[in-house]
Amino acid sequence: MTKAALPVVMLVDDEPRILSALRRVLRREGFELLLVESARDALTELQEREIDVVVSDHKMPGISGMELLERIAERWPSTARILLSGWSNEIAGEDIEAARLHAVLTKPWDEEALKRTIQAALAESARNR
């Protein structure tokens, strides 16, 4: 009998220290973590493998996190999308709707809330597949 593959959560942030901090919080949560430092790299990964949840920083150079999540919503609608932002007051309701976000979390994040939100997004992604 083969072991079932773990669900994949991709973390996207252009700051390596943020990715490292997120990895420390999430490393024992029962899913595979994929750390990516740009929206372009995230899109490449999505083309190459199935990703269950994407957690993306909002403010990134080039393609913003919101734009990335909107593209994911269009091309991979069963992938759950979470926006992580230090500036939640800059996020418009129509942007959230366009990206069909599962959640918006703020930095600094509450570790337990982050874990619960990702687990709920994994369940949503599984229902949509």
Residue pairs with C-beta under 8 A, 6 or more apart in sequence:
5 32
6 30
6 31
6 32
7 31
7 32
7 52
7 53
7 122
7 125
7 126
8 31
8 32
8 34
8 49
8 50
8 51
8 52
8 53
9 26
9 31
9 32
9 33
9 34
9 51
9 52
9 53
9 54
9 55
9 118
9 122
10 33
10 34
10 35
10 36
10 42
10 45
10 46
10 51
10 53
10 54
10 55
11 19
11 22
11 23
11 26
11 33
11 34
11 35
11 36
11 55
11 56
12 36
12 37
12 38
12 39
12 41
12 42
12 54
12 55
12 56
12 57
12 60
12 65
12 68
13 19
13 22
13 37
13 56
13 57
13 60
13 84
14 37
14 38
14 57
14 60
14 61
15 57
16 37
18 57
18 107
19 35
19 37
22 35
22 55
22 114
23 33
23 35
25 109
25 111
25 114
25 115
26 33
26 114
26 115
26 118
27 33
29 115
29 118
29 119
31 52
31 53
31 118
31 122
34 45
34 51
36 42
36 45
38 60
38 61
38 62
38 63
39 56
39 60
39 62
39 63
39 64
39 65
39 67
39 68
40 62
40 63
42 54
42 56
42 68
43 68
43 71
45 51
46 54
46 72
46 75
46 76
46 79
51 76
51 79
52 79
52 80
52 121
52 122
52 125
52 126
53 79
53 80
53 81
53 82
53 102
53 118
53 121
53 122
53 125
54 68
54 69
54 72
54 79
54 80
54 81
54 82
55 82
55 83
55 84
55 105
55 118
56 65
56 68
56 69
56 81
56 82
56 83
56 84
57 65
57 84
57 85
58 64
58 65
58 66
58 83
58 84
58 85
58 86
58 87
58 90
58 91
59 65
59 85
59 86
59 87
60 68
63 71
65 83
65 84
65 85
66 83
66 91
66 95
66 99
69 81
69 83
69 99
69 101
70 95
70 98
70 99
72 79
72 81
72 99
73 81
73 98
73 99
73 100
77 100
77 128
78 125
78 128
78 129
79 125
80 102
80 121
80 122
80 124
80 125
80 128
81 99
81 100
81 101
81 102
81 121
82 101
82 102
82 103
82 104
82 105
82 117
82 118
82 121
83 91
83 96
83 99
83 101
83 103
83 104
83 105
84 104
84 105
84 106
84 107
84 109
85 91
85 104
85 105
85 106
85 107
86 106
86 107
88 104
88 106
91 104
96 104
102 117
102 120
102 121
102 124
103 117
103 120
103 121
105 113
105 114
105 117
